[in-house]
Amino acid sequence: MAANAIEIRGLTKIYGGGRHGPERHALRGIDLDIPQGAVFGLLGPNGAGKSTLINILAGLVIKTAGQVTIWGFDQDRNPRQSRASIGVMPQELNLDPFFTPRGALEVQAGLYGVPRRQRRSDEILRMIGLEDKAEAYARTLSGGMRRRLLLGKALVHHPHVLVLDEPTAGVDIELRQMLWENMRRLNHEGMTIILTTHYLEEAEAMCDEIAILDLGQLVARDSTANLLGRLDAKTMILQPDGPVQTLPEGVGMEVSQRGDGALVIRYHARETPADAVLSAVRRAGITIRDVKTEQADLQDVFLDLTRRR
């Protein structure tokens, strides 16, 4: 088995064309490797191609061109094995209202050909916190409970790769914590997790590596730490010990003063070291009572990469 859970080469998806209207390129020759055992973030603005990519991995959308390998199985040559290697928790709450949670898990396991003696419905119900609702109809479950059940359905066939498509969108804090805990637990047990999210702080906290899509193209793919290192923008916030008569000046510094009197100094660490900023403050005759610094987060990187396009 290769070191990558998923390997994608030249993946292209074109909608429309001919009598179906003008062509729309949802994916434009994507090359992407996702390593085994990673928590991998897949980010991008609306319309970037994330959902198309996920649906191709899940076997729900037919690609126009390219190659997809999941857990060593080529999607074209071994479609059943590749689909059995991946589980997808979709964003949409698509559940049969007349199935109970246990019934839904059993049916899903049957669709994947899991023998009865190998099914883990009760174990999954405990993990997702629906053990006491095992025999309730899905239509009586709250929105949060239905989202938990979607996670359970994605796990019934023991997949090596789990895709979570916007799992915490619109959920309460308790459910979000439960999803994060389960994500960490499953990853600790060896499962590869692919996470799409609009909550960039969530991706920053959870993901080892991140790929960013925009307009159907891969615009960045790196470790979370390296992506954050691409922007060395920093902000120093100073609380002066008295009224400020003159704002400090220096090369590469952007200085402003807030309503509470604090000075906000923005600079780039590679061009302007922190000591140069503090020297400029001293030259302006400012005594500092307190100081703190802030640095770029994943949102800054995301906006910088997509805004350029």
N, C-alpha and C positions, 0 to 999 in steps of 0.2 A: 504494500500500500504506500502510495506517495505521501509526502509530508503535507500536501494540500488537501483540505476537505472538498474544495470546489476549485475547478480550473475552467476559466472562460476565455475563449479565443475568438476574436473577430465577430462578436455577437452583434447582430444587426436585426432590427425589426422595423418594417415599413408598413404603415397602414394606408389604405386607399390606393389610388392609382387607377388608370383606365376609366371605366364607367362608374367606378366608386368614388370619383372625385380626385382632387390633387393628392399626391403622395405626402405623407407625414412621417418623418423619420423619428421614431420614438427612441431607438438606440442606434448609435453610429459606430460600429466596429469596436465594441468594448473588449479589452483584454484585462482580466482580473484574476488573481489568485487569492484564495481565502485559506489560511493555514488551519490545520487541525488543532482543536482545543482552544481556539481564539474566541473572544467576544468581539465580533467585528461589526462596526457601525457602517451603515449605508445611508448617507445623507444627501440631501439635495432639495432645491425649492420645488414647489408644485409644478408638475409637468416635466420634471427632469428625466424621468424614465425609470424611477425606482420600482413602481408597481409593475410595469411591464417586465422588468428584469426578474422580479420575484415570481410573477406568474409563469414566466418561461421556466424558471427553476422548478416550480411546482408541477409543470406539465400541463398548465391550464391555457397557455398561449403558445402557438407554434411560431418558432423563430423564422425569420426570413433567410438568414445566413449565419454561419459561425458554428462553433463547437462548444458544448457544455459537458463537463465531466463532474459527476457528483460521487464522492467517496470511491473514486477509481473506475466508476461505470460511465461509459459514454452514453449520453442521453439518446442518441440515435440508434446505437447498436444494442444497448441494454436498457430499454426504457423502463421495464418493470423494476429492475434492481436499482436504477437511479432514483426512481420515485419512492421506492421503499426506504431509501437512505435519508430522506428529508421529510420533515414535518413542518407545516406552515400554520401559524396562528394568524388568521386574516384580520384585517381591520374591521370589516363589516360583520355585524351580528347575524350571521346566516345560520339559524338553528331551526329545526323542525319543532314547532310549538307543542306537538302532541307526544314527543318523546320525553322520558325522564332522563336526568343526567346519566344514570347507570345504563339505561337503554341506549342512549346516544353513543356512549363509549363502546358498548358491546357491538352495535351496528357498525361503527367506524372500524373497530378491530376486525370484524368479519369482512368488510370491504377490502382490507389489506391482507386478508388471508391468514390472520393470526389464529392459531389453534386455541381452542377454549382453555386448555390447561396452561397456556402461556399468557393469557390475558391478565392484566393488572388493574382492572376497573376500580376495585375497592382501594387499592394503594394510591391510584391517581386521584380518586375522589378525596382521600384524606389530604393529599399534598396540596390540592387546590382549594381546600376548605369547604367542600360541598358534601361531606359525608352525611350530614343531617338532612340534606335535601336530595338524597340519592333517588327517592321515589316520587319527587314532586315533578309535575309537568313543567317543561321548559318555559311555557308561556307565563307561569306564575313567578318565575325568577326575576330578580332585579337586573338592571343593566350590568352592574358589576359582577353578579353571579354568572350571567350569561358569558361575560368575557372570560371568567375563570374556566367555564366549561369549554370554550374554544381552545384554551391552552391544553386542557385535558385531552381533547380530541386530537390535537397535534402530536400527542405523546404515545398514543395507544400502540403504535407499531414499532416502538423502540428505535426511533430514528437516530442516526449519527449526527445529523445537522438539524437544528431548529431555527426557523425563521419567525421572528416576532415583528409583525407589521404594525407599527404605531400602537404598541400594546397598552400604553398608559394614557392615550388620548382621551381626555374627558372623564377620567376615573378619579375617585377620591384618594386621599392620602393612604388609607389603610390598604386598599387594593394595590396601589402603586408599590407600597412596601412589600406586600406579599409577592408581587410579580418579580421585584428585584431579588428577594430572597430565593425564590425558586430558580431564577436565572443563574444566580451565583452557585446554588447547590448543583444544578444540572451541569454547569460548566466544570465545577470541581470534580464531578464524576466522569468527565471526559467528553461531554457533548460540546460540539461547536455551535455557537450562538451567532446568528446574524440579526442585528437590531436596526430597524428603521425608526426614526423618531424626529419630531420637530422640536423636542426639548433638548437643546444643545448641551445644557448642563448635565442632562441624563447621559448623553453619549460621552461626554468628557469624564464622567465619574465611572461609567461601566465598561467602556470599550478599550481594548488593547490597541486595536488598529482601526483606521477609518478610511473609507473611500467616499469621495464627494462627486456626485453626478450633476451635470448641468447641461440642458439642451441635448440630452441623449449621449453626452460624451463624458468620459472620465477626466475630471480636471485635477484631482489629487488623490493619492493613495499612499498612506504612510502610517507610522505609529502615531498615536495620539500625542505623545510627547514631542515628536519631531514636527508635527503640524503646528502645535502651539509655539514651537521655536521659530517658525517661519516669520512670525510677527514679533519683533522685539520692542514693540511700542510699550512704554511704561508711563504711569501717571504717579506723580508724587504730590501728596496733599499735605500742606504745612499749616499748622496753627500758629500764627505769630504771637509773640508775647506782648504786643501792643499795636497801635495803629500803624499801617503801612503807608509811608509817604511816597516811595518809589518802587515800582515793580521790578524785580530782577530781570536782567537781560543776558542772553548768551546764545551761542551758535547752536542751532537745532532745538531750541526751547520755545514752547508755546505757553505763555503764562496768562492766567486769568484769575480774577478774585470773586469768590462766591459772596452771597449776601450775608453770610455769617462771619465774613472776614477772612476765611481760609483761602490760601493760595493754592491753585491747581496748576501744576507744571507738567506738561506733556513733553516727552522726549523719546528718542530711540537710543537704546543702550549701546549699540555698536558705534554710533556717531558721537554720543554725548554720555560719558560715564556719570554715575550718580555724584561722584566727588565734584565734578565740574558744575553740576546743578547747585550743590550746596555752597560752592565757592561763590557763585553768582548771587545767591541769597545773602551771603555774608557781605559781599561788596555793596549790596543795596542797603546795608545797615539794618537788616532784619534779624531779630532774635527769635529763635524757634522754641515754642513751648511743647509742641508735639508734631510727630511726622509719621506718615504711613505711605506705603507704595502699593500700587495696583499694576497688574500686567495683563496682557491680552488674554482673552479666553477663546474657546472654540467658536463662539459666535462671531468674534472679530475676524478669525481666520476664514470662516464660512462666508461672511459678507464680502471680505476682501477678494476671495477667489471667484465668487459668482458675480460680483459687481464689475469686475474687469471685463466680463464677457457681455 
